[in-house]
Amino acid sequence: MHELGVILSVVETVEKFARENHLTRIGTLVLEIGELSSIIPKYVESCYPAAVDGTLLENTELKIEIIPGNGLCAECGKVFNLKENRLVCPHCGCRRYEMLSGREFMIKEITAY
């Protein structure tokens, strides 16, 4: 489970941001995770309490927003969800596409008190 290492890095980044901006409490941390990324949201949620224990983020609420894995069909130009459609355009059956979204992992929002 590499999610713990990733979340420890996020905590370090947020703490650095908080210090640089003279924040003393963080209320909410919002992460965006692409549904096609290698990060599994339920593992992030399960290791989050251990990762923030004893840090500035210890009492923070974690919110995760899932970014859909969308592709642009190379044949018909329609946008479709890659995961739901098993990488095949549901409009024309083409298997060629340009990935538009779904591999993201980023800090979207930090809410301070």
C-alpha positions as CSV (number, residue, x, y, z in Angstrom):
1,M,0.0,0.0,0.0
2,H,1.9,3.0,-1.3
3,E,-0.9,5.3,-0.3
4,L,0.6,5.9,3.2
5,G,3.8,7.3,1.6
6,V,1.8,9.5,-0.7
7,I,-0.3,10.8,2.2
8,L,2.7,11.4,4.3
9,S,4.1,13.5,1.5
10,V,0.7,15.4,1.3
11,V,0.9,16.1,5.0
12,E,4.4,17.5,4.7
13,T,3.3,19.7,1.8
14,V,0.3,21.0,3.6
15,E,2.3,21.7,6.8
16,K,4.9,23.6,4.8
17,F,2.1,25.6,3.2
18,A,0.6,26.3,6.6
19,R,3.9,27.5,8.1
20,E,4.6,29.8,5.1
21,N,1.1,31.3,5.4
22,H,1.1,31.5,9.2
23,L,-1.9,29.1,9.6
24,T,-2.3,27.5,13.0
25,R,-5.3,25.2,12.2
26,I,-6.5,23.4,9.1
27,G,-10.2,22.5,9.0
28,T,-10.5,20.5,5.8
29,L,-8.2,19.0,3.3
30,V,-9.7,18.2,-0.1
31,L,-7.9,15.8,-2.4
32,E,-8.7,15.0,-6.1
33,I,-8.0,11.5,-7.1
34,G,-8.5,10.2,-10.7
35,E,-10.4,7.0,-11.0
36,L,-7.6,5.7,-13.3
37,S,-4.8,6.7,-11.0
38,S,-2.8,4.2,-9.0
39,I,-4.1,5.8,-5.7
40,I,-7.0,3.9,-4.1
41,P,-9.3,6.3,-2.2
42,K,-10.4,3.8,0.4
43,Y,-6.8,3.1,1.3
44,V,-6.1,6.9,1.5
45,E,-9.1,7.2,3.9
46,S,-7.9,4.3,6.1
47,C,-4.3,5.4,6.4
48,Y,-5.1,9.1,6.8
49,P,-5.6,9.1,10.6
50,A,-2.1,7.5,11.1
51,A,-0.5,9.9,8.7
52,V,-1.8,13.0,10.4
53,D,-1.4,11.8,14.0
54,G,0.7,14.4,15.9
55,T,0.7,16.9,13.0
56,L,-1.0,20.2,12.3
57,L,-3.6,18.2,10.3
58,E,-4.5,15.8,13.2
59,N,-8.1,17.1,13.6
60,T,-8.7,17.8,9.9
61,E,-11.6,16.5,7.9
62,L,-10.4,14.7,4.8
63,K,-12.6,15.0,1.7
64,I,-11.9,13.1,-1.5
65,E,-13.3,14.0,-4.9
66,I,-13.1,11.4,-7.6
67,I,-12.1,12.7,-11.1
68,P,-13.7,10.5,-13.8
69,G,-11.4,8.8,-16.3
70,N,-12.6,10.3,-19.6
71,G,-11.3,9.9,-23.1
72,L,-11.9,11.5,-26.4
73,C,-12.7,9.1,-29.2
74,A,-10.3,9.3,-32.1
75,E,-13.0,8.2,-34.5
76,C,-16.2,10.1,-33.6
77,G,-14.8,12.8,-31.3
78,K,-17.2,12.0,-28.4
79,V,-16.1,12.1,-24.8
80,F,-16.7,8.9,-22.8
81,N,-15.8,7.3,-19.5
82,L,-13.0,4.9,-20.1
83,K,-13.5,2.7,-17.1
84,E,-17.3,2.3,-17.5
85,N,-16.9,1.5,-21.2
86,R,-13.8,-0.7,-20.9
87,L,-11.7,1.6,-23.1
88,V,-14.2,1.3,-26.0
89,C,-16.2,4.2,-27.3
90,P,-19.9,3.5,-26.7
91,H,-20.9,5.7,-29.6
92,C,-18.9,4.0,-32.4
93,G,-17.0,1.1,-30.9
94,C,-13.5,2.6,-31.6
95,R,-10.7,1.5,-29.3
96,R,-8.5,4.6,-30.0
97,Y,-8.8,7.6,-27.7
98,E,-7.0,10.5,-26.2
99,M,-7.1,10.4,-22.4
100,L,-8.6,13.6,-21.0
101,S,-8.8,13.0,-17.3
102,G,-8.6,10.3,-14.6
103,R,-4.9,10.0,-13.6
104,E,-4.8,13.0,-11.4
105,F,-3.8,13.2,-7.8
106,M,-3.7,16.6,-6.3
107,I,-4.5,18.8,-3.3
108,K,-7.5,20.7,-4.4
109,E,-8.3,22.8,-1.3
110,I,-7.1,23.6,2.2
111,T,-9.5,25.2,4.5
112,A,-8.0,27.0,7.5
113,Y,-9.7,28.3,10.6
